[in-house]
Amino acid sequence: MEITPEAATVLRRLAAEHGPLLFHQSGGCCDGSSPMCYPAREFRVGQRDVMLGEVEGVPVYIGALQYELWRHTQLLIDVVPGRGAGFSLEAPLGVRFLTRSRVFDPAEQAWLDGCPPRIGPAA
């Protein structure tokens, strides 16, 4: 899990305004598979959600079914001009977070296959 410098700048701004945050990588129809940024206290992580890692100290989760489809890719959170889903915190700023991906090479995938995913809320 990675984040671009531009997206990290937006994320730090949002954290200063809203406090602790989390990302949930959506696979839904309404938000176009965008990473949604929420105040951590206002989003309940599901028991089957998988924690992908952290960016700028912000945990990133994905639904279990979506994880199965994307487990072979490295995800990069970027930010682009425009308006995405109204539920994500960056929407009023005139930008939207966007997930970019690349397929892991065979050596990376072999290493990852040995690491069990973290399921459910972080302890």
VMD Tcl script that draws the C-alpha trace (Angstrom):
set ca {
  {0.00 0.00 0.00}
  {1.46 3.33 -1.08}
  {0.36 6.96 -1.41}
  {1.56 9.71 -3.72}
  {3.06 12.86 -2.21}
  {0.10 14.89 -3.48}
  {-2.44 12.54 -1.89}
  {-0.41 12.52 1.34}
  {-0.64 16.32 1.47}
  {-4.45 16.17 1.16}
  {-4.62 13.38 3.73}
  {-2.58 15.37 6.27}
  {-4.88 18.37 5.74}
  {-7.94 16.20 6.36}
  {-6.38 14.65 9.47}
  {-5.63 18.11 10.89}
  {-9.27 19.06 10.39}
  {-11.05 15.80 11.28}
  {-8.67 13.88 13.56}
  {-7.90 10.16 13.09}
  {-8.95 8.83 9.68}
  {-9.27 5.57 7.82}
  {-9.57 4.55 4.20}
  {-11.92 1.89 2.96}
  {-11.27 0.74 -0.59}
  {-14.70 0.49 -2.07}
  {-15.86 -1.98 -4.62}
  {-19.34 -0.52 -4.81}
  {-21.36 0.79 -7.69}
  {-21.92 4.31 -6.42}
  {-18.36 5.38 -5.79}
  {-16.59 3.68 -8.68}
  {-14.09 1.65 -6.66}
  {-12.62 4.75 -5.05}
  {-10.74 4.75 -1.75}
  {-13.16 6.42 0.64}
  {-11.69 8.52 3.46}
  {-13.70 8.72 6.70}
  {-13.20 9.91 10.26}
  {-12.09 6.72 12.03}
  {-14.75 7.14 14.73}
  {-17.55 7.28 12.14}
  {-16.83 4.14 10.11}
  {-17.28 0.64 11.41}
  {-14.80 -1.81 9.93}
  {-16.51 -5.10 9.06}
  {-15.47 -8.44 10.50}
  {-14.40 -9.64 7.04}
  {-12.67 -6.45 5.91}
  {-8.95 -6.88 5.26}
  {-6.40 -4.34 6.45}
  {-4.03 -3.64 3.55}
  {-1.64 -1.50 5.57}
  {-1.26 2.15 6.47}
  {-0.43 5.34 4.60}
  {0.64 8.40 6.58}
  {-0.45 6.49 9.71}
  {-3.97 6.01 8.32}
  {-5.18 2.40 8.11}
  {-6.45 1.18 4.73}
  {-9.13 -1.53 4.58}
  {-10.79 -3.40 1.75}
  {-13.80 -5.72 1.68}
  {-12.99 -9.44 1.65}
  {-14.52 -10.09 -1.77}
  {-12.72 -7.11 -3.31}
  {-9.48 -8.27 -1.66}
  {-9.74 -11.62 -3.39}
  {-9.94 -9.83 -6.75}
  {-7.11 -7.38 -6.05}
  {-4.76 -9.43 -3.85}
  {-2.25 -9.73 -6.71}
  {-1.84 -5.95 -7.09}
  {-0.01 -3.18 -5.32}
  {-2.38 -0.30 -4.65}
  {-1.36 3.34 -4.78}
  {-3.65 6.06 -3.45}
  {-3.44 9.16 -5.62}
  {-5.49 12.37 -5.80}
  {-6.88 14.04 -8.92}
  {-8.92 17.18 -9.59}
  {-12.66 16.72 -9.70}
  {-15.45 15.56 -7.51}
  {-15.89 11.96 -6.53}
  {-18.36 10.45 -4.12}
  {-19.90 12.87 -1.65}
  {-19.27 10.54 1.28}
  {-15.47 10.80 1.27}
  {-13.91 13.67 3.24}
  {-11.93 15.16 0.35}
  {-15.04 15.88 -1.76}
  {-15.48 19.51 -0.59}
  {-11.87 20.26 -1.57}
  {-12.57 19.79 -5.28}
  {-10.37 16.69 -5.50}
  {-10.93 12.98 -5.20}
  {-8.80 10.09 -4.10}
  {-8.15 7.49 -6.77}
  {-6.60 4.03 -6.56}
  {-3.95 3.09 -9.09}
  {-2.58 -0.42 -9.25}
  {0.12 -2.60 -10.69}
  {0.34 -6.38 -10.75}
  {2.93 -7.86 -8.38}
  {5.79 -9.69 -10.07}
  {6.14 -13.44 -9.33}
  {8.73 -12.96 -6.55}
  {6.61 -10.34 -4.79}
  {3.51 -12.52 -5.09}
  {5.35 -15.56 -3.69}
  {6.42 -13.53 -0.65}
  {2.91 -12.13 -0.16}
  {1.34 -15.58 -0.40}
  {3.24 -16.46 2.78}
  {1.70 -13.55 4.70}
  {-1.84 -14.11 5.99}
  {-4.19 -11.12 5.56}
  {-5.36 -9.19 8.63}
  {-9.10 -9.72 8.81}
  {-11.52 -7.50 10.75}
  {-10.89 -4.44 12.91}
  {-7.32 -3.76 14.05}
  {-6.68 -4.67 17.65}
}
mol new
graphics top color blue
foreach p $ca { graphics top sphere $p radius 0.5 }
foreach p [lrange $ca 0 end-1] q [lrange $ca 1 end] { graphics top cylinder $p $q radius 0.2 }
display resetview
